[in-house]
Amino acid sequence: MTELALDASGKAALAARAWVEASKLLDLQLSPLGMRAIDTLGPAPGDVVVDIGCGAGQSTLQLAGRVGAAGRVVGIDIAAPLLDLARHRAADLPQVSFVQADAQHLDLPERSADGIYSRFGVMAFADPQAAFTNFRRILKLSGRLGRVDGFNQHQSARKTDDG
Ligand SMILES: C[S@@+](CC[C@H](N)C(=O)[O-])C[C@H]1O[C@@H](n2cnc3c(N)ncnc32)[C@H](O)[C@@H]1O
């Protein structure tokens, strides 16, 4: 048997390619969970929302529908192939933009977002505490965090402690 010897970035690239290929099926499966977290997050028209680990962008598009033309949604992902697909899908939505970055070290201005959202995009963080502390810095005082993840299969949204 031949074994594939891949380093971490090789594994991530392989996972990204697989996610692109299966994106239609995965979107069908994950959309109901993601929509529950979006409903709980409650983005309003005009809001600025950041979608962490946005992948192929289904949630980013769904969030864009909630914030409308006056709002803004920024999708963040580390994987270029997924962002290519996401950009293609959002080509007609001027309120949507994407940034290729490691979301653990997100360099967005302090108190600049009304909402931070993630659908299975925060599970692989090496230092979740640092990442979420940074998210809190980026959120406005009234900001909300909404996520659905694979640790405990629950959706949650809550206000920042100081908001
Ligand atoms: C399980 S997929 C979910 C994708 C998308 N949110 C969805 O539900 O279809 C996890 C995503 O997080 C991205 N990701 C993982 N670690 C990341 C990091 N440190 N910074 C940014 N994106 C990351 C991956 O590239 C991948 O697109």
The ligand as a MOL file (V3000), in Angstrom:
LIG
                    3D

  0  0  0     0  0            999 V3000
M  V30 BEGIN CTAB
M  V30 COUNTS 27 29 0 0 0
M  V30 BEGIN ATOM
M  V30 1 C -15.5130 22.5790 7.5230 0
M  V30 2 S -15.1360 23.8740 6.3880 0 CHG=1
M  V30 3 C -16.6170 24.9250 6.4950 0
M  V30 4 C -16.7430 25.8730 5.3260 0
M  V30 5 C -17.9930 26.7490 5.3380 0
M  V30 6 N -18.0900 27.5700 6.5310 0
M  V30 7 C -19.2230 25.9000 5.1900 0
M  V30 8 O -19.9150 25.6690 6.1790 0
M  V30 9 O -19.4850 25.4540 4.0630 0 CHG=-1
M  V30 10 C -13.9430 24.7820 7.3390 0
M  V30 11 C -13.4300 25.9990 6.6250 0
M  V30 12 O -12.6060 26.7450 7.4930 0
M  V30 13 C -11.4540 27.1500 6.7940 0
M  V30 14 N -10.4040 27.3590 7.7880 0
M  V30 15 C -9.8230 26.4400 8.6140 0
M  V30 16 N -8.9270 27.0210 9.4050 0
M  V30 17 C -8.9460 28.3420 9.0980 0
M  V30 18 C -8.2390 29.4660 9.5900 0
M  V30 19 N -7.3150 29.3450 10.5560 0
M  V30 20 N -8.4900 30.6760 9.0510 0
M  V30 21 C -9.4070 30.8010 8.0550 0
M  V30 22 N -10.1040 29.7790 7.5530 0
M  V30 23 C -9.8870 28.5520 8.0730 0
M  V30 24 C -11.1870 26.0250 5.8240 0
M  V30 25 O -10.3840 26.4400 4.7340 0
M  V30 26 C -12.6040 25.6710 5.4020 0
M  V30 27 O -13.0480 26.4290 4.3240 0
M  V30 END ATOM
M  V30 BEGIN BOND
M  V30 1 1 1 2
M  V30 2 1 2 3
M  V30 3 1 2 10
M  V30 4 1 3 4
M  V30 5 1 4 5
M  V30 6 1 5 6
M  V30 7 1 5 7
M  V30 8 2 7 8
M  V30 9 1 7 9
M  V30 10 1 10 11
M  V30 11 1 11 12
M  V30 12 1 11 26
M  V30 13 1 12 13
M  V30 14 1 13 14
M  V30 15 1 13 24
M  V30 16 1 14 15
M  V30 17 1 14 23
M  V30 18 2 15 16
M  V30 19 1 16 17
M  V30 20 1 17 18
M  V30 21 2 17 23
M  V30 22 1 18 19
M  V30 23 2 18 20
M  V30 24 1 20 21
M  V30 25 2 21 22
M  V30 26 1 22 23
M  V30 27 1 24 25
M  V30 28 1 24 26
M  V30 29 1 26 27
M  V30 END BOND
M  V30 END CTAB
M  END
